[in-house]
Amino acid sequence: MHMKVMKEQFVLDGDKLTHMPTGATFWLGDKDVVACEQGRLNLDTGDDYDLDELREEAWRIMAAERKASKITDSQT
C-alpha cells in the first residue's frame, strides 16, 4: 500500500536526514541538490514509499533547516 511521506518520519543527524520507516538517507550535494541512499522503499509490511516524494519532503526539511540556521547565525 502506498504510504504518505510526512515530515515527522524524518530525523536530522548532523548534515544527514534519515527517513525512519525506510532508512533512506538524504544530504545536500553540489549546488544544493538532495542526494540520497534510497534505503528500502518497499517494506516487508507491504507499505511502500515513492522516492520522488521522499526527496521532495527531504528538500523542504533541509531548506527550512538551512533558513533557520542562517537566521540564527545573523542574530549572533
N, C-alpha and C positions, 0 to 999 in steps of 0.2 A: 504494500500500500504506500502510495506517495505521501511523504511527510512534509509538513510545512517547516521551513527554516525560520528559527526565531533567534533574536539577539541573545536571549537568556541561555541558549545552548552553547555559547562560546565562552572560553576562558582565555584571558590575556596573560601571557607569561613572558615578560621582557618585551622583545620585539616580535614575538610569535603569538599567533592567535589559533587556538585549537577548538574545533567543533567536537564537543564531547561525545555525542552519540556515534559518530563515525570515525573519530580520530584524525580527520582531515586537518592539516596544519597549514596556516597561511602566514605570509610575511610580505613586506613591501620590497619589491625588486627595483631594478633600474627604472628611473622615471616614474616612480610611484605605482607601478603595476603590481597587482597582487599575484604572487607566485604561490604554488601550493604543492603539497604532497596529499593526494586525494583520500587517503585512508580507505575505509570500506564503505562505499556508498549504498550497497545492498546488504542489509544486516540479516543475520540468521532469523530474526523475528519476523521477517517478511516486509519490514519497513524499508523504504528506500528514499534517498535524498538526491536532488538534482545538483550536479556540480556547479552549474552556472548560478543557481540560486544561492549556493554556499558562497561562491566567490563574490556575488553582489552584496550579500549581508556582511561578509568579512571586510569588503571595501568600505562600506558605510561605517562599520565599527572603527576601523583604523583611521578613517578620515576624521571622525568625531574625536578620537583619542589624540590625534595629531593637533587638531584645532584647540582642544582643551590644554594640551601641553604648551602650545605657543602662547596662549592667553596667560597661563601661569608663569611662564618664563618672562613675559613682558611686564608682569606686575612686580617682579623682584628687582 
